[in-house]
Amino acid sequence: MTSKVTVLLLLAWMLLVAGCGSGNRIDTVGDGPGGGHDIPLIPEVDWPTIDLFNTGVESGGITTFPDEGKFLGDGNDLSLTATSTPVTIVIRDNTFFSGVEQIYDTDGNGIMDYINISVRAVSAQAAASLDNNVSLNANNFFKGGAILIEPYDTNVSVASQVTIPINSTTAFSTADYALFRWNGNYKAPSSDIGTDVGVWEFVNVPVTNNGDNTVTFDISRYGEYCVVVSHDQGGGSSL
């Protein structure tokens, strides 16, 4: 009996070692700078309600809202800023919003009548994952910063400008950056964390380094985003 237990324990240990040695997609402190542990914290921020329709136009006893779903800024953009973190989201004038959350459609016509925009830290899985779908070497997938913008999967007709903090260490101070979006529905196989995991997907949008430990980029769909160092510190290209 004892010999069988020993064999089973030895087999389990061998499988564990094999799993850890290949397909590892989870950041650890030993992975170097840029892992989930190096992402600046994004505190919870909830901005006031934004109306997405005008006062309505009455014609023949029927009130219509020709600009339903739109943010109307009378020629001005709306800048949402936070006091607890250097996060800013700029909503462009005449931006049309569409999304899957029916709570924002008060009259049931399929068009959003208002919206509440919030920011949070990215999910633990997204923060830790090194996975991506553009064959980027995991050792070069250094995340300088990340953010979750809600409502999730909301689309905007005019891209919103987003500014977030990035890691202030030397590894990121002069680096070029690339933008990735988290797709939690992607079923990527992994030997160490199972098959029901997401994937970081490359977004072909430039990222501006503002020189003050923040970066700025534009997005047309809300969700989870991370800014990744687009070259290694040895000068070689990783994208």
N, C-alpha and C positions, 0 to 999 in steps of 0.2 A: 504493500500500500504506500509506504513511504517513498519507494522508488518511483511510483507512478506520479505522486505529487511533485517530486523533484523534477521529473521530465516535463510535466505540465507547466511548472513555474519557469523552467528554462526556455520552453517554447514561447511562452508569453513574453519573456524578456527579449528573445530574439526578434519577435514580431514588433515589439515596441521600438527597439533600436532601428529596425529596418524602416518603420514608419517615420521616425524622426530624421532619418538620414536622407529621405527623398520626399519631394513634394511639399516641403514645409512652407506654408503661406502665412504663418503667424509671426508678427513682430515680437522680438524680445529685446531686452536691453543690449544683449550681445550682438544684435544685428547692426549696431552702429547708429549714427544720427539719422533722424528722419522717420523713425517708427512712430506708432501710435502714441508712445510715451512722450514724444517730443512735440506733439501738436499743442499749440497754445489753447488753453481752456476757453470755450465760448459759453458764457453764462446764459441762462434763459432770459430772453427778451421778447415781450409781446407788445406790439404797437397798437394804437387805437384803430377802430373800425374805419375802413376806407370805403366810401360809397362809390358804386360803379354805375350810377345813372343820374340823369339830371332831374329837374323838378317835374318833368312830364309836359306833354303838349295835348291839350284838349281839343278834339275835333268831332263834331256831331255827337257830343255827349259821351265820347269815349276818350279816356286818357291813355296816351301811348308814351313809351319811353324809347325814342329812337336811338339813344346812346346807351342802352342797357349793356352791362358787361364791360364798359369802358371807364378808365380813370380820366376824368376831365379836369385838367389843371389850368384851364384858361391861358394856355401858352407857357405854363411853368411846369417843370418837373417837381416831383415830391421826393425829398430826401429824408429817409428814415434813419435816425442815428441813435446810438445807445450810449449811455453815460458810463456803463460798467465795463465796456469793451470797445476797442476801436473798430467796430463793425458799422458799416453804412450800406444801405440799400437804396438806390435811386430808381424810383418809378417814373418812367417817361410819360409826358403828356400824351393823351389819346392812346394809351395802352389798353388793348382789349384782353381781358382775362377769361380763361376757360379751364375747367377742371372737372374732376370726378366727384367732388364732395358736394352733395345736393343741399347741404345745410345753407350754402350761400345763395341758393335760388329760392327766394321767398315766394314767388308767384307761380312756380312750377312750370315755367315755359322753357326750361333748359338753358337759360342764360343767367350768369352770376349777377346778383344785385348788390353785393357787398363782399368784402374780403377782410380777413384779419391775418396779417403777416407776422410770423414769429421766427426766431432763430434759436437753435439749440446746438449742443455738441453732437457730433455724428455718433451713430450707434457703435457699441463696443466691437461688433463684428467688422464694421467698415473701418474703424480706427486701427484695428489690429491686422487686417488683411493686407498681404503683399500682392495679391493676385491682380491681374489685369489682362486685357484681351488684345494687346498689341505686342506681345513677346518682349516686353521690357524686362531686363534682368532684375530679379527680385532684390539683388544686392544694391542696385542703383535706384530702387523705388523708394526714395526718401521723401516722406511727406513733411512739408514745411508748415502746413496749416490746413484746417478742414472746418467745414460748417454744414449744418443742416438748416435748410430754409423751408418753412412750411407756409401754406398747405402743400403737402407732397404731391408731385406730378402736376401742379398747376402750370399751364402754358400761358405765355405772354406774347402778344403780337409784336411788341417792340422790346428788345432785350433789356433787362434790368441790369444796372451796374452795381457790382458787389465789391466791397472792400473788407478784407479780413486781416487779422494779425498773423504773422508768420514767426517761426522760430528765430530768435535773435542771435543764435550762436554763429560762430565763424562759418560753419558748414552751409549756412543759408544767406550770409550777409551780402554776397555779390553774385549769387547763383542765378542762372536762368531758370525759368519755371515752365511747367506744363500743367494743364488743367485736366482732371479726371472726374467723372460722375459715377456714383455707386449704383449698380444695378443689383438689388437684392434678390430679384427673381431669377437671375441666371443660375443654372444648376451646374456649377463647376466641380468636377471630381477632385478630391484631395485625399491623400493617404492618411493624413493626420487629423483632419477635422470633418471627415465625412463628405457626402456629395451634395448636401443641401446648403450650399454657400453661394454668396454673391460674387460679383466681379467689378473691378474698377475699369471703366470704359473711357478711353481718351476722347476729349472734347477739343475740336479744332478751333480754339479761341485763344488769342494772345493774352498773356498775363503780364501786367505791368508791375515792376518792382518800384514802389514809391520811395524807397530809400529811407524809410522810417519804421522798418519792421512791419510794414503792411504791404499787401499786394491788391491789385484791382483787376477784375475781369467781368465780362458780360455773360449772362445766361438767359436762355429763352424758356427754360423749364426748371421749376423749383425742385429741390431734393437735396441729396448729400453730395458735396463736392470736396475734393482735396487738391491742393497745389503741390506738385511734385518737382523735385530738382531734376532738370532735364539734361544734366551732364554730371559726370562724376567729378570729384575734386582733383583728379589727376589730369583733367583737361580733355579726357576722351568723351565721345558722345555716347549717350545711353538711350537716345530716342531716335 
